[in-house]
């Protein structure tokens, strides 16, 4: 009976009728229930938040471990991954924005194009200068120096294609030989080979590349042994014997003689030997003695007298990169007094450029004429489409009003160059264009050989203005290359941009310049920052080193600059993006 009463007493506390008769106890029960519910919910929330926080901290630890590993291996710029792994800051949010996701997707597509071009070269033309994709064989257009391989080294490095880069490095170690009985172009060998090796050294810190650059530069150096210091444009790599090609009438070419300064100055800075810098700077000093008021030089120069010959004035073929290097040596020296005469000459030449600008009817496309004597020729090479980028890059050295004037002109010219592409059925540009009254533009020479100049200018304008229109234009050009030039065994040019008939050559500059500029067009501005690097005319980035008033007057200063450069390179490491 006792057990029965106890059970009955217990059960009454869970009988609803018991509480309905006792309101105070019902209220107390409700309060207990509410507090218990809140307590349980709060504990669950705390546990869940704690688990989420632990998960986030684990993610951060993994990112920091990966970053530390990359830093140990010299593969990432401090700050770049840190920005993307920051704790909810603006940079971190911005990295996940739709625009950046699109940039990353496009960057991967360009990287895939590089892999396709490179693997085709590896398979069919390894060690040769260039690949002929249709016949699947290699040709030695530059004496068998492995031009495509050396031209591609820094592109592979910047894109983080480590395995491909290491295989290329092994070829440089074991097979690259400059002792060839071959009459090489001083200009082409400098911008592709010396520039490619120096850039790879600046990026990687691997002295192998510096030693190789010095070897080939020493073979080129006798070309400057002329009465005026203006170099001959051709030299035998094994025996010396510099000379000029017969078709120039014995004259040297303006672009070929004035486009070695970046590379040879950098070589002197990194080796501490002033001879390279002295040879190339003497050219500028010689030309500056009789520099015209409009800063425009004809394309032929007498190497004995240092005087110009009656010939075309152009920002296209054979003239272009002379003007480019006047600006870029000033940037390379970090804009100091030691390089101010380069800037002064460049600004003088830009006054001359303004005198050559005309606009079409009916659409008012701006273009740069060519000049012969006092006569203008309404023709513009696609090669001259480097000029918008050059103008944008140089605009910051002017007063605000002048800077805006030159930047606006750069944007106008870029629009014209983009329309070189858009005006053809293939959406790829011809080699040059003519402008007749009442007709905006018409293709002259109608081939396309995968040139980079327009994309180069779009890259500079994107970096300097932030206007995403230039990315869109670049993407459209890339898609046209993919549609018309990509084949199973690489990339080819077009014999005719109107019909789309393909040629049989994958130019080395397609990998060195076109794909690199496209990749950088969709990369963060910290990747090869324009504050720290200057591109040679073959798109090889070279580290900016501040020039002093007496820079390289003795070998000692070069050694000090080299030490400073090496320490900064180790600190800054690789330019890898999260792929």
KOLLUMDREN-529837 format. One line per 5 residues: number of its first residue (from 1); their letters; for each residue x, y, z of C-alpha. Coordinates in steps of 0.2 Angstrom, whole numbers, m for minus. Each point is the difference from the previous one (the first is absolute). Example, Ala and Ser with C-alpha at 12.3 -4.5 7.8 and 13.67 -1.06 7.14 Angstrom:
<pts>
1 = AS = 62,m22,39 | 6,17,m3
</pts>
This chain:
<pts>
1 = XXXXX = 0,0,0 | 14,12,4 | 8,m3,m17 | m18,3,m8 | m1,17,9
6 = XXXXX = 17,5,m5 | m3,m3,m18 | m16,9,0 | 8,15,8 | 14,0,m13
11 = XXXXX = m13,m1,m15 | m10,14,6 | 14,12,m3 | 0,m4,m19 | m19,1,m1
16 = XXXXX = m6,17,m8 | m15,1,11 | 11,1,15 | 7,17,m6 | m16,6,m7
21 = XXXXX = m6,0,18 | 16,8,6 | 4,16,m11 | 15,5,10 | 8,m16,m2
26 = XXXXX = m4,0,m19 | 8,17,m1 | 15,m6,9 | 1,m15,m12 | m1,11,m15
31 = XXXXX = 14,11,7 | 11,m15,3 | m4,m6,m18 | 5,16,m8 | 16,2,10
36 = XXXXX = 5,m18,m4 | m4,3,m19 | 10,15,0 | 15,m8,9 | 0,m15,m12
41 = XXXXX = m2,11,m15 | 14,11,6 | 12,m14,3 | m4,m7,m17 | 4,16,m8
46 = XXXXX = 16,2,10 | 5,m17,m6 | m4,3,m18 | 9,17,0 | 15,m8,9
51 = XXXXX = 0,m14,m13 | m1,13,m14 | 14,11,8 | 11,m15,1 | m3,m5,m18
56 = XXXXX = 4,18,m5 | 16,0,10 | 5,m17,m7 | m3,7,m18 | 11,15,5
61 = XXXXX = 13,m11,7 | 0,m10,m16 | 2,15,m11 | 14,7,11 | 9,m17,m1
66 = XXXXX = m2,0,m19 | 6,18,m1 | 15,m4,11 | 4,m15,m11 | m2,11,m16
71 = XXXXX = 11,13,8 | 13,m12,5 | 0,m6,m18 | 0,18,m7 | m16,m2,m9
76 = XXXXX = m12,14,6 | 0,18,3 | m3,4,18 | m16,10,1 | m9,m8,m15
81 = XXXXX = m6,m16,9 | m1,10,16 | m12,12,m8 | m12,m15,m5 | 2,m8,17
86 = XXXXX = m4,15,10 | m13,0,14 | m15,6,m10 | 8,16,m6 | m4,10,m16
91 = XXXXX = 14,m9,m9 | m6,m17,5 | m18,4,m6 | 7,8,m16 | 9,m16,m4
96 = XXXXX = m16,m9,0 | m10,13,m10 | m8,m6,m17 | 13,11,m10 | 14,m9,8
101 = XXXXX = m7,m17,m2 | m2,4,m18 | 18,7,m1 | 6,m17,7 | m10,m10,m12
106 = XXXXX = 7,10,m15 | 17,m1,7 | m1,m19,1 | m6,0,m18 | 16,10,m5
111 = XXXXX = 10,m12,10 | m7,m14,m9 | 4,8,m16 | 18,2,6 | 1,m19,5
116 = XXXXX = m7,m5,m17 | 13,11,m10 | 14,m5,12 | m4,m19,m1 | m1,1,m19
121 = XXXXX = 17,8,0 | 7,m13,12 | m7,m14,m11 | 4,5,m17 | 14,13,1
126 = XXXXX = 10,m2,16 | 16,11,0 | m4,8,m17 | m4,18,m1 | m18,m1,m6
131 = XXXXX = m13,m13,m3 | m9,m3,m17 | m16,m7,6 | m8,m6,m16 | 15,m10,m5
136 = XXXXX = 4,m4,18 | 19,4,m1 | 12,13,7 | 9,13,m9 | 16,10,5
141 = XXXXX = m5,18,m5 | 13,7,12 | 15,m11,m2 | m6,m14,11 | 0,9,17
146 = XXXXX = m16,m7,6 | m9,17,m2 | m18,m7,4 | 7,m9,16 | 10,15,6
151 = XXXXX = m14,12,m4 | m12,m10,10 | 10,m3,16 | m8,15,9 | m17,m3,m6
156 = XXXXX = 1,m18,7 | 7,7,16 | m13,13,2 | m14,m12,m4 | 6,m12,13
161 = XXXXX = 4,m14,m12 | 14,m7,10 | 2,m17,m9 | 1,8,m17 | 12,13,7
166 = XXXXX = 12,m13,7 | 0,m9,m16 | 5,16,m9 | 13,4,13 | 8,m17,m3
171 = XXXXX = 1,3,m18 | 9,17,3 | 12,m9,12 | 4,m14,m12 | m3,5,m18
176 = XXXXX = 0,19,m2 | 16,5,m10 | 3,17,m7 | 16,m5,m10 | m9,m1,m16
181 = XXXXX = 6,5,m17 | m15,11,m3 | m3,18,m5 | m12,5,14 | m11,16,1
186 = XXXXX = 7,10,14 | m17,7,4 | m10,m17,m1 | 13,m9,10 | 1,14,13
191 = XXXXX = m19,2,3 | m4,m19,0 | 15,m9,7 | 9,13,10 | m16,7,6
196 = XXXXX = m8,m17,3 | 15,m6,10 | 1,16,11 | m18,0,4 | 0,m18,5
201 = XXXXX = 15,4,11 | m9,15,8 | m15,m11,3 | 8,m16,7 | 17,6,6
206 = XXXXX = 8,m15,m9 | 18,6,m5 | 0,m12,m14 | m10,12,m10 | 10,15,4
211 = XXXXX = 16,m10,m6 | m8,m5,m16 | m6,18,m3 | 18,6,2 | 6,m13,m12
216 = XXXXX = m11,5,m14 | 2,19,3 | 19,m2,m1 | m2,m7,m17 | m11,14,m5
221 = XXXXX = 11,14,7 | 12,2,m15 | m15,7,m10 | 2,16,9 | 18,3,m6
226 = XXXXX = m4,13,m13 | 7,18,m2 | m16,7,6 | m5,m13,13 | m16,m4,m10
231 = XXXXX = 1,m19,m1 | m1,m11,m15 | m16,m10,0 | 7,m17,m4 | 15,m10,7
236 = XXXXX = 7,m18,m1 | m2,m8,17 | 15,m11,m2 | 12,11,m9 | m6,18,3
241 = XXXXX = 1,9,m17 | m14,13,3 | m8,8,m16 | m17,6,m6 | m12,m9,m12
246 = XXXXX = 3,5,m18 | m18,5,m2 | 2,15,11 | 14,7,m11 | 13,m1,14
251 = XXXXX = m11,10,12 | m5,m6,18 | m19,0,4 | m6,12,13 | m10,m13,11
256 = XXXXX = 13,m13,m2 | 14,12,6 | m10,8,14 | m9,m15,8 | 14,m8,11
261 = XXXXX = 1,13,14 | m12,m9,12 | 9,m17,m1 | 18,6,0 | m3,13,14
266 = XXXXX = m8,m14,10 | 15,m12,m4 | 13,13,6 | m10,3,16 | m1,m19,4
271 = XXXXX = 18,m4,m4 | 8,16,5 | 9,1,m17 | m4,18,m7 | 5,m5,m18
276 = XXXXX = m17,m5,m6 | m8,16,7 | 13,11,m8 | m2,m7,m17 | m19,2,m1
281 = XXXXX = m1,17,9 | 13,7,m13 | m13,m3,m13 | m12,11,8 | 13,13,4
286 = XXXXX = 5,0,m18 | m18,2,m7 | m3,13,13 | 13,11,m7 | m10,4,m16
291 = XXXXX = m17,m5,7 | m14,9,m10 | m12,13,7 | m15,m12,m3 | 10,m15,7
296 = XXXXX = m4,m11,m16 | 14,m9,m8 | 1,m9,m17 | 2,m19,1 | 17,0,m8
301 = XXXXX = 16,6,9 | 18,0,m7 | 10,m10,13 | 16,9,m5 | m6,18,1
306 = XXXXX = m14,m2,12 | m11,10,m12 | m18,m5,m6 | m3,m4,m18 | m15,6,m10
311 = XXXXX = m13,m13,4 | m17,m3,8 | m5,6,17 | m12,m12,9 | m6,m7,16
316 = XXXXX = m2,m17,m9 | 13,m12,m6 | 18,5,2 | m4,16,10 | m12,m6,14
321 = XXXXX = 11,m6,14 | 13,14,0 | m14,12,7 | m6,m14,12 | 17,m2,8
326 = XXXXX = 3,19,2 | m15,m1,12 | 4,m17,8 | 19,4,4 | m7,15,10
331 = XXXXX = m12,m12,9 | 14,m13,2 | 11,12,9 | m14,5,11 | m3,17,m8
336 = XXXXX = 16,8,8 | 11,14,m6 | 12,m13,m7 | m13,m5,m13 | m9,17,m2
341 = XXXXX = 7,3,m18 | m9,m16,m6 | m17,7,6 | 5,17,m8 | 3,m8,m17
346 = XXXXX = m16,m10,2 | m11,15,3 | 8,9,m15 | m4,m16,m10 | m18,0,6
351 = XXXXX = m2,18,m6 | 5,m7,m17 | m13,m14,2 | m14,12,3 | 5,8,m17
356 = XXXXX = m3,m17,m8 | m18,m3,7 | m14,1,m12 | m18,m5,2 | m11,m10,m13
361 = XXXXX = m17,5,m7 | m14,m4,3 | 5,m9,17 | 14,11,6 | 12,m14,4
366 = XXXXX = 17,7,6 | 15,m7,m9 | 19,3,m2 | 6,5,m17 | 17,m4,m7
371 = XXXXX = 11,14,m7 | 12,1,m14 | 8,17,m2 | m14,12,1 | m13,m12,m7
376 = XXXXX = m12,m10,11 | m6,m18,m3 | m17,m5,7 | 6,m17,5 | 2,m8,17
381 = XXXXX = 8,m17,5 | m7,m11,13 | 17,1,7 | m3,18,4 | m14,m6,12
386 = XXXXX = 13,0,14 | m2,19,0 | m16,1,10 | 8,m10,14 | 16,10,m1
391 = XXXXX = m10,17,1 | m10,m7,15 | 15,m6,9 | 9,17,m3 | m14,11,3
396 = XXXXX = 3,1,19 | 16,9,m2 | m9,15,m7 | m10,14,9 | m18,m5,3
401 = XXXXX = m7,9,m15 | 13,m7,m12 | m1,m17,8 | m19,0,m4 | 3,5,m18
406 = XXXXX = 12,m14,m3 | m11,m13,9 | m15,5,m10 | 10,m2,m16 | 6,m17,6
411 = XXXXX = m18,m5,2 | m5,6,m17 | 14,m9,m8 | m4,m16,9 | m18,1,m6
416 = XXXXX = 7,1,m18 | 12,m15,3 | m14,m10,7 | m10,4,m15 | 14,m6,m11
421 = XXXXX = m6,m17,7 | m18,3,0 | m1,6,m18 | 5,m17,m8 | m10,m16,m2
426 = XXXXX = 11,m10,11 | 1,14,13 | 19,m1,m1 | 10,15,m6 | 10,2,m16
431 = XXXXX = 19,5,0 | m4,18,m5 | m15,12,m4 | m3,14,m12 | m12,15,3
436 = XXXXX = m8,8,m15 | m11,15,0 | m18,m5,4 | 6,m18,4 | 4,m4,18
441 = XXXXX = 13,m13,m2 | 5,m14,m12 | 12,m15,1 | 16,2,m9 | 11,m15,3
446 = XXXXX = m13,m13,5 | 10,m13,10 | m1,m2,19 | 15,m8,8 | m6,0,18
451 = XXXXX = 7,17,5 | m2,7,18 | 0,19,m2 | m18,4,2 | m2,m12,14
456 = XXXXX = 15,8,8 | m8,17,m1 | m16,m7,8 | 10,m7,14 | 8,17,4
461 = XXXXX = m17,9,m1 | m9,m12,11 | 14,1,13 | 1,19,m1 | m19,4,m1
466 = XXXXX = m9,m15,7 | m12,1,m14 | m6,m18,m2 | m5,4,m19 | 18,m4,m4
471 = XXXXX = m1,m17,8 | m16,m3,m11 | 9,5,m16 | 15,m11,5 | m11,m15,3
476 = XXXXX = m9,3,m17 | 17,0,m8 | 5,m16,9 | m15,m9,m5 | 3,5,m18
481 = XXXXX = 18,m8,2 | m8,m16,7 | m13,m1,m14 | 12,4,m15 | 17,m5,6
486 = XXXXX = m1,m14,11 | 3,m17,m8 | 4,m17,7 | 19,2,0 | 1,18,6
491 = XXXXX = m4,18,m6 | 2,7,m18 | m2,17,m8 | m11,4,m14 | 5,3,m18
496 = XXXXX = m15,11,m2 | m11,7,14 | m15,1,m13 | 0,m18,m5 | 7,m8,15
501 = XXXXX = 13,m11,m9 | 13,m6,12 | 19,1,m1 | 13,m12,7 | 9,10,14
506 = XXXXX = m2,2,19 | 10,16,3 | 11,0,16 | m8,16,5 | m17,m8,1
511 = XXXXX = 6,m8,16 | 11,13,6 | m12,15,m3 | m17,m3,m6 | m5,m13,13
516 = XXXXX = 10,8,14 | m9,17,m2 | m17,m9,m2 | 4,m10,16 | 5,16,9
521 = XXXXX = m15,9,m6 | m11,m11,11 | 12,m1,15 | 1,11,15 | 11,16,m2
526 = XXXXX = 12,m7,13 | 6,m13,m12 | 15,8,m9 | m4,17,7 | 3,14,m11
531 = XXXXX = 8,9,15 | 14,m13,1 | 2,m7,m18 | 2,7,m17 | m3,m11,m16
536 = XXXXX = 12,m1,m14 | m7,1,m17 | m2,m19,0 | m10,1,16 | 14,m7,11
541 = XXXXX = m2,9,17 | 16,7,7 | 2,6,18 | 0,19,2 | 17,5,9
546 = XXXXX = 2,18,5 | 14,9,m10 | 11,13,9 | 8,14,m8 | 16,m9,m2
551 = XXXXX = m8,m17,m3 | 12,m13,m8 | 15,12,m1 | 9,m13,9 | m2,m19,2
556 = XXXXX = m3,2,19 | m17,9,m1 | m7,m14,m11 | 5,m13,13 | m9,10,14
561 = XXXXX = m16,1,m11 | 1,m18,m4 | 0,m4,18 | m15,11,3 | m9,m8,m14
566 = XXXXX = 3,m18,6 | m6,4,17 | m16,7,m6 | m3,m14,m12 | 2,m13,14
571 = XXXXX = m12,10,10 | m13,2,m13 | 1,m18,m7 | m12,m8,m13 | m14,8,m9
576 = XXXX = m12,m14,2 | m19,2,1 | m11,m13,7 | m4,m10,m15
</pts>
